[in-house]
Amino acid sequence: MEIKEEKTAEEGQHFLSTAQANDLGELQFTNIQKSENEPKLEFSLACKDLVAPARDCKLNTLVQISVIHPAEQSVTRYSSTETVEGTRNPLFLTGVTFPPEYPIYEETNIKLTVYDVKDKFHDTVRTSALPENKEPRSDVGRSFLGCASFKVGDLLKSKEQLLTLSLRYIEMGIKLTSPGKWKSRPQSRSSDGGKAVGTIEVNLLKMGEIEDGETDHITTDAQGQKCALACESIAPEGVNDKDSLPFLNAVLKNPVYKLYRFPTSDNKWMRIREQMYETTLSFHIPKELISLHIKEDLRRNQELKDLGELAPHWDNLRKNVLAHCEQMVNTYQDILAELGKQTGSSFRPSCSKGEKTLEFVPINLHLQRMHVHGPQLKDALYDVITVGAPAAHCQGFKNGGLRKLLARFEMERRNTGYQFIYYSPENTAKAKEVLGSIDQLQPLISTHADGLLNSASQHSPDSLKNSLKMLSEKTELFVHAFKDQLVRSALLALYTARPGCVLKKSPSPKSTVSEEKDKPEGSLSSIQRQDSIPHHSDYDEEEWDRVWANVGKSLNCIIAMVDRLLEKDGGTSGSGGGGSSEGVPNDGRGSTSKEGEQEPPLADPTTAHQRDAFLSTLIKKDWCIMFKRNSVFGDWYEQLYPLILTLKDCMGDVVHRAKQSLTFVLLQELACSLPQCLMLTLRRDVVFSQALAGLVCGFIMKLHSSLHDPDFLQQLHMVGLVVQFEGLLSTYSEEIGMLEDMAVGISDLGKVAFKITEAKSNDFLPVITGRREHYVIEVKLPTRMFELLPLEIKEGKLLHVYPVLFNVGINEQQTLAERFGDVSLQESINQENFELLKEYCQLFTEKMPPECLSHFQEQNDLKGLLENLYQNVQAKKRKNVEIVWLAATICRKLHGIRFTCCKSAKDRTSMSVTLEQCAILRDEHQLHKDFFIRALDCMRREGCRIENVLKNIKCRKYAFNMLQLMAFPKYYRPPEGTYGKADS
């Protein structure tokens, strides 16, 4: 049999799935029986009585784990432990774990090779593959001590689930029989040949089971200290839920598992499984979002065309805007087509920042999860989403990021000449919001109106009441959407833009007419103005009031008819639309007729006298006359049909006028600064897409892990969730622009709401609806998971999120900014977001039920944490990482969603995530104080984050150098040998 060169550890991480391995003819091997989402095999290692190459030589020991695949006898370097220094009896804290997809069987052999590490730096960064039959050269920093191997089945079937193997020093590692050939010499407990150099213990691990061990060969951070080994715990609850596997598999891909065991302060063991996942949402969410943008922009272009005839000036502006908008749609369509070609990929590496076709895709988005099994407490999961700072890298940062660019754009709009009508950002946003409400509510009202007719045709009183209640609620929302003065002023502006319209007065800000009178002669009229609305003396401003009020009147007429039908039928009088008729508004002022008579209010039509008063002032149509004089009520459907028809007609009239006027408002925004406006829209879309992909992943994982927590579910629908982003960007050079992009993108997440529905198929990927000012993310759950939700969530209540960002730069560029530059951007972002977090905490205390709140306050000093955070935000302290630590703690206490971001989510993010994990183990799970630094080094040297670096740049090195690290806060520095020059 020919020997095959041993692959490197990084190659071993990109393994074939079990299904693919079976296709290669491996069906004859015995599978390891495990649940589908659990690792197939996990074990820990310890050595005893190692023989040093020289007397009085201190050993720094490391074990390399290799897999010998049974089908082809190829050897793959899989992983390694941490280096344990200064002992001949090392107990390794880093275990070995094989993910569910790894093709490992009972017949698979595991080879364990023990090395004495002379130079940790050279050992860690070495990535070149060595043939299995060669000992590493001494100049790479380590020397061979011995090796052993075992069959997986032997470990699984061992009585105590423990193997003690003899380590042998064998020249060349294998026995050669001919050039290029080898003869297998399997190691066993009584293996012959070679010199015995000690033993190695392989201990099978299962999360949730008791582990016993000896204590006299643990190396602590403090020399000479020992720790007893004993672990007792119960099996984890709800972790292995088979019903949720299809749901999780639809979202998470390519897991990386790492296993550790750390001693606690009471000298017991806890086990930690560190997990890292890619997510399909990295590409799914951008594609969904771009599709929505294309539909929205096509609809907007059509609405611009439907504005009708405009005066030459406005018509030329419209043509110019349409040309640029159609070009932008083509750009989005090209990007979507390119993304559609990205099949099979589920993450964007950090080295692809400059790829234009991937600019909507988040950089290096992963779920980082820590599963803790302690000796006393229940199993706990801690999640953090790691992602590169949402930013438009392809567009560059020469002129700053969104925060600066939007402010500059707004200033330029304010200073435009008289050829445009200026609308404030609030009014422009309001116009988009109202257009979104129209698109959402009009079809709903029509559906509920048809449902009311259907109930009437069935002559069902209860169904009629329910249908009327839903119709009233949606119509009330529809009417309230037009309560703002914006539509009225926009209608006037559009009227003056029609051909042949002659202004009796020059355009002037309506809100500042009195101010103009007070100005001295010769002073310039205000060009830097708020909402400059033209005035025309011939325009009937009350026409819109009448059209708008007719929707409410029509609904009141329907309510009155339903009440009379139910009274005549013998039902309880006064359905009142289930009480919803109170919400039909008239702005608290009534509606004024042309004769100046005050019409009765539209609300509370609860008496016959009031209803007659309503009928006397309704629009003169045949159905009104019929309604008044009918004394004998026949078929319900026949009585309601003309009323429903009129409601739809009135609503259609309102929609037509409102859409045209608000589209004219949007035309002003687009026309005043082309193509800058559209480029800003593109940049904002890019940044938002990256941020949204991370948010949806975080929300889904938080929901899945907290489904059995009633307090969380109650908080979810009563208050919403806080989403806390930890930023590690500096306020220097290009990263200023990145931070400005990131701040706007995260703030824009506030316009996102979630709705949870029951999945009707095996497609569990979320669906996005809405438009740029308001998005709804539909999360589809399997039936058994959906049944666990409260009724309010099941009925489709929108669930809101409250994003906050706290940023503290930690690298050498931040040192330059603090000493020679400007950190005001970071300070203002932290101060603004502290206020937002404080508002959320106030909302939390106001809305949560007293019993839940009292229990929460007993467990958490939220007020004290907020006060501490406030003091740190106000303090002028350099690299004050206490800010992000406190913000993260508050977020976890509030069941929030945690994010950690830097430029690439690779280096600084890895330092922060591992520090946070170890801090949680220390503060929440009693990690032994002498093992804090060693645990931190284990996670950084052999954990999931170094695998993340490898995935991104094909090298196991954090992209730091010694000079940079001198500027880093102490606990953000990686262990020696894990950093060096690398492309990021």
N, C-alpha and C positions, 0 to 999 in steps of 0.2 A: 504494500500500500504506500502511496506517495504522501509524504508529509506536505501540508499546506502551510504557507507562512502565516504566522499568527497576526491577526488584525489588531489595530489599536483599540483602546477603550472607547474612543469616540465613534469609531466605526461600529463597534458592538452595540451602541445605543440605537442605531438605525437598523432595527432587526425586522425580519419578516414576521407578518402576523401568523397566528396559528393556522388560519385558513390557507394562507399562501404556502406555508410549510407543508400542509397536508397535500397540497397539489403536487408537491415534489416527491410524493411517494412515502410520506412519513406516517401514514395511517396505522402502521403496524405497531407504533410505539404507544406506551401507556400514558394517558393524560393524567395530570395531577388534578384531583377533584377539589375544586374551589369555586366559590360563588363568582359570578362573572365580573364583578367590579372590585374584587379583592386580589391582591398580589398572589401569584401562583406559589411563590416560595420566599420565605424570609428567614435569615439565620444570623446569629452573632458569632464573633470569633474571639478567641483568647489563646495566647501561647504560654507555655510553661517550660522552665529549665532550658532556655535557649543557650546554645554554646557560642561564645564570642570567638571571633577569629584570633584574637590575641588576649593574653591574660590582662586583667584589670581594664579591659576595654568596655566602655559604656555603650550599650546598644540603643540606637534610635530606630525602632522597628516599624515596618509597614508591610501589609499583606496585599498582594495583588491577586485578584480573583479572575480566573479565565474559565470559559465554557468550552467543553469539547462536545461538539454536536454529533449525535450518534449516527446520523445518516451518512455524513461525509467525513467524519473524524477531523474536521477543521477546528482550529483553536482560535477563539476570539477573546481578546482581553476585554473584560466586562466592566470592572470597577476596581477600586482599591479602598483600603481603610485610611484613616488618618495616621500620622506618625506619632508613636508613643515614645517618649524620650526617657533615657536613663534607667531602664529596667530590663531584666531578662525574663520577666513574667508579665508581659503587656496584656492588658485587657482593653479591647478596642471599643470605643463608643459608637463608631460608625458601623452599622450592620450592612447586610447585603439583601437586596429586595429585587424580585423579578416581577414586572408589571403583568397584568392579566393577558396581554397580547403576546407576551414573549414565548417563543416556541421551545419550551423546556419540558422534558418528560422524565419519567422515573429512570429511564435508561441513560439519561444525560450524565456525563461526568463533569465534575467541578474540580478544577485544579487550583490549589492555593500555593502561592510562591511567596516566601518570606524574605524581605530584604533589610539590610542595615543601611539606613539613609545617612550618608555623610554630609550631603549638602542639599538642604531642602529646596533651595531655589532651583538648582539644576534638575532635581528629580521631578519637581512639579511641572515645569514647563516643557519637559521632554515629550514630544509627540510622535517621534519617528518610530515605526514598527521594527521590532527585532524578531528574528526567527526564534521559534520556540526552543531550538537546540543550542542557543547561544546565551551565555551569561552576559549581563550588561557590563560594559566596560566601566572601569573604576572612575573614568573621567566624566561620566554622566551623573555622578553624585551618589551612587549606591552600590552595594555589593551583595551578592547572592548568599543567603544563609542556608536555605533548604526549601523543599517543596513536598507536598502530599496531594493526593486526589481522592475523591470519593464519588460514589454513584448516588444520585438524588434519591432513588428508591431506598437505598440503605439508610439514609437519614430519616426518611419518612416512616420506615418500619422499625427503626431502633426503639428499644423498650422505653428508654428514658428520653427519646428524641434528642439524643446527644451522642456525638461521635468523638472519640479521642484518637487522633491520627498521629502516627510517628512521622516527624519531619526528617527527611534524609537529604544529605548533601551528595548529589550524584553528578559526576563530571559530565558536562554538556547537557544535563537534564534528561536525556533519553539515550537508549542504546542503539547505535547505528548498525545495521546489518549489511548494507551496501550503499554506495553513493546515491544520495537522494532518497533512500528508503529508510524506514524505521520500523522497529518492532515495539509494540506497545508493552510497557512494563507497568501495569496498574499498581498504584500504591494502595496499601491496606494497613490495618492496625499492626499487622505483623510483617510488613513489607521487608523483603530481603534486599540486600544490595545497598551500597552507599553507606556513609557514616551517619549515625544518628546524631541529630543536633537539637533535640528537644521534641516537644509534642505541641499539637494545635487542637483546640477543642472547637467543635462546630455544634452550636446549640440552636435547634429549630425554634423559631419564634412565632407566636400567634397573638395578635393584638387581643387583649382581654383575658389572657390566661396568666396564671401565676408563674413567675420566674424566680428561681433560687440560684444563688451563686456564691462564690467565695469572695473574700474581701481583701486578701493580703497581697494582691498584686494590681491594685488600681493606682494609677498615677494621677494626683490632683494638681491643681495649679500651684498650690503651696507644697513645697517639698516635704515629704515624710508623712503627710496626712493620709488616713485610710478612711474607707467608707464601707459600711455593711451592705450586703446585697440581699434584698428580699422584696418581693412585689406581690401584692394581693389586690385584685380588682375584679369587677364584674364585666361581663361582655358588653360591648357598646350597643346602645339602643338606637334603632332606626337607621343605622349606617348602611346595612346591607338590605335595602329595600328593592326587591326584584321588580316591583311595579314601576319604579322610577328609572330603571336602567335604559329603556328605549329613549326616554326623555333626556337623560344625561348624555347618552351616546350621540344624540342629535346635536348637542351643543359643544361637548368637550372631545378633544382628539389628542392623540400622541402623548400619553401621560409619561412623566418621569417620576419614579419613586425613589426615595432615599429613606434609610432607617437608622435611628439612633437609639441608644439607651443611656440615660443620664441619671445619676444619683440625686435623691432629694435631700433636704436638710435633716430629715429624720432617718437618713441612712437606708432608704428603700429605693427601688428602681422605678423609673417611669420610662415608657417607650414613646418615641416620637416618630411618626411617619410624615415625612415631608413630601409633598406632591406638587407637581407643576403640570399644567395642561395648556395646550393651545385651544383655541375655540373657533368653530366654524363661523361664528358671528363676525370675525375680523373681515370677512368678505361678504357675508350675507347681508349685514346691515347697510354697508355702503351701496350695494346693488339695489336694495329696497329703496333707500333714500334717493339715489340718483333717479330711479324710475319715477318716484313721486315728484322730484324737481322738474323732470321733463314734462310730466302731465300738467303740473301747475303752471309752468312757463308757457306751454302751448295754450292752456286755457286763458292765461293772462293776455297772450298775443291776440287770441280771438276776441276777448273782451275789448281790447283796444280798437280792433277793427269794427266792433259792434257799437262803438261810441256814436256812430252816425256821422252826419255832416258837420264838419268843423270849419271855422274861419281859416283862411290860408296860412296864417302864422302857426296856429295850433296843428293844422293838418300836416304841415311840413315837419314839425316836431314829432308828430306821431309816426310819420314815415321813417324818420331817422331812428327813432327808438325801436321800431319794429325790425328794421334791418339789423341793428346790433343784437336785439333779443333773439332773432332767428339764428344768428351766428352763434350765440351762446348755447342755444338748444342743440345745435349741431355738435358743439364741443362736448356737452354732457352725453349725447348719444354715442360719440366716439369713445369716450371713457368707459361707458357702460359696456360697449361691445368688447373692449379690451379686457375688462374685468371678467366678462363672460368666458373668456378663453382661459382664465386662471383656474383650471380644474384641479382638484385634489389638494391644493394648497390651503393651509388654515392659519398661516401667520406670515407677516411681512418682516423680514430681517432688517436690522438697523442699518446695514450697508446699502439699503435700497432707498434711502431718503430722497435721492435725486430723480427717481423714476416717476415721470409725469403720469403714466397710466395707473400708478398705485397711490396717487396722492390722497385719495379719499380713504384709504385703508389705514387703520391705526398701526403704528410701529411697535413690533415686538409685544403684542398684547397676549398676556398669559394670566391664568388663575394660579395664584400661589396659595397652597393650603397646608396648614399644619394640623395634624390629627394627634392629640395628646391622650395617652392612656396612663393615668396616674394610679398610685396605690390606694387612694382614698376617694377622690372625687370621680364623678361620672366622666366618661369620655367627652372631650371637647374639640370642636373644630374652630379654627381661626383662618379666615380668608382675607386675602388682600389681592386686588387686581393691579397688576403691574403693566404699565403701558408708557411708551414714549410720549413726551409732552405733546398734546394736540396742537399742531402748528403746520403752517403752509410752507414746508421746506422748499418745495419746487419754485415758489414765487419769490423766495428770498426775504431778507430782513434789512435790506439797505435803507429803506425808508421807515423802518419800525414794523410793529405788529398791529393787529386789529384795533387794540385799544387806542393807539395814537392815530392810526389811519382814519378810524371812524370819527374821532374828534375833529381831525383836520378837514375831513369831508363835510362834516356838519357846519363848520365855520365857513367853508367856501360856499355852501348852499345859502347860508344866511346873507352872504355878501353878493349874491347874484343880482342882476339887474331886474328891471320891471317886467321883462318878457316872461318871467316865471312867477308862479304863485307859490310862496313859501309856506310849507306845512311843517310843523315841528316833528321831531322823531316820534314823539308820543302820539301825535295825530296820524302820522303815516302808519305806525304800528296798529293804531286803533282801526284804521281803514282795512288793513289786512285781517285783523281779528274779526271785524264785522262781516267781511266777505267770506271768511272761513265759517262763521256761524250760519250765514245764509246757506252755504253749500251743505252744511251738516243738518240744519233744522228743517229746511223746506221739504226734503223727501220724507223726513220723519213725520212731519205734520200731515203730509198727504197720506202716509201709511196709516197713521192713527185715525185720520178722518174716514178712510175706507174701512178701518176696523170698526168704527162707530156705526157706519151704515150696515156692516155685516151683522153686528149685534142687534141692530134694529130689525133687520130682516128675520132674525131668529126669535125676535120678541122675548129676549132674555133680559130682565131688569138688572141683574147683577153684572152681567157682561156689559150692558149699556153703561152702567155707572163706572166700571173700571176703564172702559174705552174712553169715556168722557174725561175721566181724571187724567189719563195719559195725554190726551189731546190738549187739555187745558194747560198742563205743565209745559209742554213743548211750545205751545202758542205764546204762553207768558214769556218764556225765554226769548222767543222770536221778537216779540214786541219790545222787550227791554233792550235788545241788541241795538235798536234804533233810537234809544232815548237820548243819546249824545247829540250835541249841536252840530257835530261834524257833517252828518249827512245833509242837514239843512243848508249849511254854508257851502258844501260841495255842489249841491244842486244849483245854487245861485251862480257859482263860478262856472259851471258847465253851461248854464243858460247864456252867460256873457260871452262864451267861446263859440257860440253858434254863428253861422254866417248872417250878416245883416244886422247883428245886434250892435246898437250904438249906446255906449255908456254915457249916462247923464252926468256921472261924476267919475273922476279918475280913480283908479284902484288905490284904496287906502285901507289900512288895518282897521277892521270894524271895531276891535276892542280898544282902539286908541284914538277915537275920533275926538273925545274931549281933550286929550293931551295935545292933539294937533292945534286945537283952538287956542291953547295957552302958549303956543310957541311964538316967539317974536318974529316979526317980518324979516324975510330974507333967510331964515334958517332952513336947512335942507330937510326935506321930508324923509321919514325913516325908511331906509332900505334894509337895514338890519332889523328885521321885524319878526314878530310872532304871528303866523297865520294871517297873511295879508289877503283878505277876502274882498273881491269886488262888490260894489253895490249898484243896484239898478232900480230906479224908481218905479218902473212898470212891472217889475217882477212880483207875483203874488206869493209871498212867503208862507201864507197860511194854507196853500194848496197841499203842501207836503204833510202838514199836521192833519188835514182831513183824510188824506189817503192812508196815513199811518194809523190813525185812530179807527178807521173802518175795520181793520183786522180785529181789534179788540171788541168793537161793537158786534161784529159778525159772530165772534165766539160767545159773547154774552147772550146773543139771540139764540144760539144753539143750546146753551145751558138752560135758558128759560123754556125752550121747547121740550127738552128732556125732562125738566121738572114737571111740566104740565102733563106730558105723556105718562110719567110714573104716577102722578096724582090720579089721573083718570083711570090708570090701570089698578089703582088700589094700593100702590106702593107708598113708601114713606115720602112725604113731600119735601121738596127742596134738596135735590142731589147736590146742587151747587158745584157740580163737576168734582165731587169729592173734596170740596173746600178750595179747589184751585181757582175758582172764579175771583177770589179775593186778589189774586196776583195780577189780573189784567189791568194794566196801569193807565193813567192819563197824566203822568208827571206831577200829580198832586195839584193840578191847576184847572182841570176840566178842559173842554174843547170849545172854542169860541166860534159861533156861526157867523155868517156874513152880516146878519142884522145886528151883531154885537151881543146877542143874547147868550147867557151862560148856560151851556148844556150841563145836564146832570153828570156826576162822576161816573166812570165806567166800572168802578169796583162795587162789590157787595150788592148785586141785584138779587136780594133775598126775599123781597116782598112783591106782591102782585102790583102794588102801586108803583114801586120803583121800576118794575119791568114794563108797565104801561108807559112810564115816563121815557124809558129807553126807546120803546117802539115809536114814540111820537117824534123822536129826533133822528131815527135811522134813515139811511139813504132810501129815497122813494123808489122801491122796486116792487114788482108784483108779489114776490114771495113774502114781503113784509105785510102787505095788505091781507094776503091769504092767512098769514100767521095770526093777525089780530082778530079777524072775523070768524075764524074757525071755532065753533062751539062743540062740534062732534069730531073727535079725532079718529081717523081711520087707521090705515096701515102706517106703522112707525116709519118704515123706510120712506114712504111717499112724503111724510111730513118733514123728515130731516134732509132729504136729498137736495132740495133747492137751497137750504141753508148752508149745507156743506159746499155746494157748488159756488155759492157767493163767497164763502170764506176763502176758497182756493183762488177765486178771481181777485179778491182784495189782496191776498198774499202775493199773487203773481204781479200785481201792479206795483206793490211796494218793492218787491225783489228787482223788477226791471229798473225802476228809478234809482234805487240804492246802488245797484251794481254799476250802472253807468256813472253815477256821480263819484263813487269811491274809486273806480278805475281811473277817472280823471285826476283824482288826488295822486294816485300812484304814477300817473304819467308825469306829474311835476317832478317827482323824485328822480325818475329815470332821465328826464330830458335835461335837467340842469347841469349834469356832469357826466356825459358819456365820453369814453367808455369806462371811466373810473368807477362809476356806480356799479356796473355789472361785474367789474373785476373784484370789487370789494364783496359783492354778493357771492362770487365764486370762492373767494378766500374764506369767507365766513362759512359757506357750505362745506368746504374741505375740512376746516377745523372742527365744525360741529359733527360731521360724520365720524371723525376719529374719536371724539369724546363720547358720542352716542353708542358706538359699538362696545366700548368699555362699560358704559352704564348698563346697557341691556344685559351683558354678561354678568355683571355684579348683581343686578336685581334678580335674575333667574337663580343664581347660585344662593343668594341670601334667602330667597323664598323657599328653595328646595331644602336647605339645611334647617329652616325654622318652622316648617309646616306643623310640627307637633308642639309649638310654643303658642299657647292661646294669647298671652300678653303681647307677643310680637304681632300676631294677626290682628288683634284689636287696635294696636298702634298703627298698623299699616293702613287700615281704612278710616280710622278716626283722625289721624294726624298726618301720616305720610312718613317717609324715611329721609333722614339726613344722609347726604352723600359727600364724604369728606375726601378731598384731594390733597395729598401731600406733595408739594413741589420742591425740587432740589436744584432748580436752575439758578444760575448766578445773574446778577444785574449788571452784566458787562458784555460788550460786543454783541454778537448775534443773539445770544441767549436772552437779551432784553426783549428783542422782537418775538422770540419764542414765548416768553412769559406773557407778553401782551396778547398774543394769539390765544394762548392757553386760558387766560383770565376771561376773555370774551366767550370762548367756546364752552367753558364750564358754566358761566352765567347763563348761556342760552339753554342749558339742560333744564332750567327751571320751567321752560314751556313744554316739557314732556310729561305726559301722564301715562299710566299703565292700566290695562284692563285685562283681567284673567278670565279665560273662557275654557270650556271643556273641549278637548280635542275630539274631532269627529273622525280622524284617520290617524295614520302613523306619521303624519307630517307635524312635527312639534316645533318647527322653526317659527320664531315670532313674525308677526305681520305688522307693518307700519301704515297708518292712515293719517290724513290731515294735510296741512300745508305749513309753510315755513314759520308761521307764528304760533302754531299749535300742532303737536304731534301726539297721537295715541298709539302706544305699543301694545299689541294684543299678544299676550303670553298664553300659549295653549298647554294645558295640563292633562295628563292621563286621568281617566275617570276616578280611580281610587284616590289619587292625590287631590283632585278637584273637590271630592266629597268632604275633605277635611277643612275646607274653607268656611268662614262665617257666611251667613246668608247675604249680607250686604255686598260682599265681594262676588259671590256667585251671581247676584243680580246685575252685575256689570258696573258697580260703582267705580269711578275713576280714582286711581291711586296716585298720589302726587309725590314728587321728590324735591328735596331742598339742597341744592349743591352749594358747597363752600370750598374755598381754596386757601390753604396756608402755605407760603413758600419761604424757605430759608436756604440761601445759597451756601454751599459748604466747600467748594473747591478753591484752587489758587486764584481763579479769576474773580471770585467773590472777595478775596483778600484785596485785590487791586481796586475793586469797586468801593470797598469800605474805606480804603485809605486815600485813594486819589479820585474816585468817581462819585457816583450818585446812587443811593439805595432807596430813594423816595418811592420808587415804583413798588418795591417789595413792602415797604412800610404801609403805603396806602392800601395795597391789596389785603394785607393782613388785618388792618383796622376795619376796612369795609366788611370783610368776611367774618370778623368777630361779631359785628353787629347782626349779621344774618344768622349766625349760629345762636346768638343770644335770643333773637326773635323766635327761632325754632324751639329753643328750650322753653320759652314762655308759652308758646303754642302747645307744647307737649304737656306742660303742667296745667294748662287751662282745659284741654280737651280730654285727657285721659281720666277714666273713672277714679273716684277717690280711693277705692280699695287697691287698685293696681298702682296708683301713684304713691300711696303710703308705703307699700311694700318696696317699690323702687327706691324711694327716698331713704328707707332704712338700709338698703344695700349700697347705695351710692351717694356720695357727697357731691352732687352735681353743682350746687352753688359754689362750693369751695374750689372745684376744678375750674369753673368759669372765671372766678375771681383771680385765680392764679394765672390763667391764660391771659386775662386782660392786663395784668401787671407785666407779663412778659412781652406782650404785643406793644405796650407803651414804652418799655425799657429800651434804651439805645445801646444794646449789647451786640457785639459782633458775633455772627454765626450762632445765634441763639436757638439751637436745636430743641431747646425745651418747648418752644412754640409748637413744633410739629409733633413732639411726643405727647403734649397735653391735648392737642386737638385730636390725635388718634385715640387717646384714652377716652375722651368724651364721646367720640363717635361710637366706639365699641360699647360703652355703657348705654348708649341710646339705640342699640341694635342697628346701627347705621352700616353703610357700605363704604369700605376703605379702599382708597387708591394710593399708589405711590408712583411718582413720575420723575424722570429726569430727561435728558435729551434723547437717550435711546432706550431707557428702562433696562439697562444692562449692567453698568458699573456702579454708579452712585446708588441706583435703586437697589442693587443687590446688597450693598453695604447696609442700607436702611432696613430692608426687609429682614435680613438675618438678625440685625440688632433688635428689631421689634419682636421677632420670634423668641429670642433668648430672654428679652425683658419680660415677656409674657410668662415664660417658663419660670423665671425667678419670682415674679410678683404674684402670679396666680396658681402656680403649681409647685412652689417651694424647691426650685432647682438649687442644689447645694452651691453656696456662695463661692466655694473654691473651684467650681467647675464652670463658672460663667464664661470666662475667657476661652477655656478649652472647647466648650460647646459652640461658642461663636466661631472659633477657628475651624471646627469640624464642618459646620454648615457652609462656611465660605470656601473651604478647600475642597470638600468632597460632596457638597450638597447640590440641590437643584439649581442654584444660581450659577455655579460654574458650568453646568450643563447648558444653561441659557446663553452664557457667553459663547460656548462652543457652537451652538446652533446659529448664532448670529455672525460670527467671524471666523469659524472653523479653527479656533485656537483656544486653549484653556488658559487664557491670561486676561485678567482685568486690565483695562486700558489706563493704567496709572504708571507714573514713574516716581522715583524716590523724592524728587523735588516737589512734585505736586502733593504727595501724601504728607509732607511736612506742614502743609497748610490745612489739612483736613482735621476736623475734631477727632480726638483720640479714638473713640469707639467706631469711627467710620473708616478705619485703616485696615486693609486686608492683611492676612498673615503673610509672612515672608515666603517668597517663592510662588505666589499666585498672581503676580502682576508683572507687567513689562510693556514694552512697546507693542502696540497692536492697532489695527485699523478699526475704528468704531463706526 
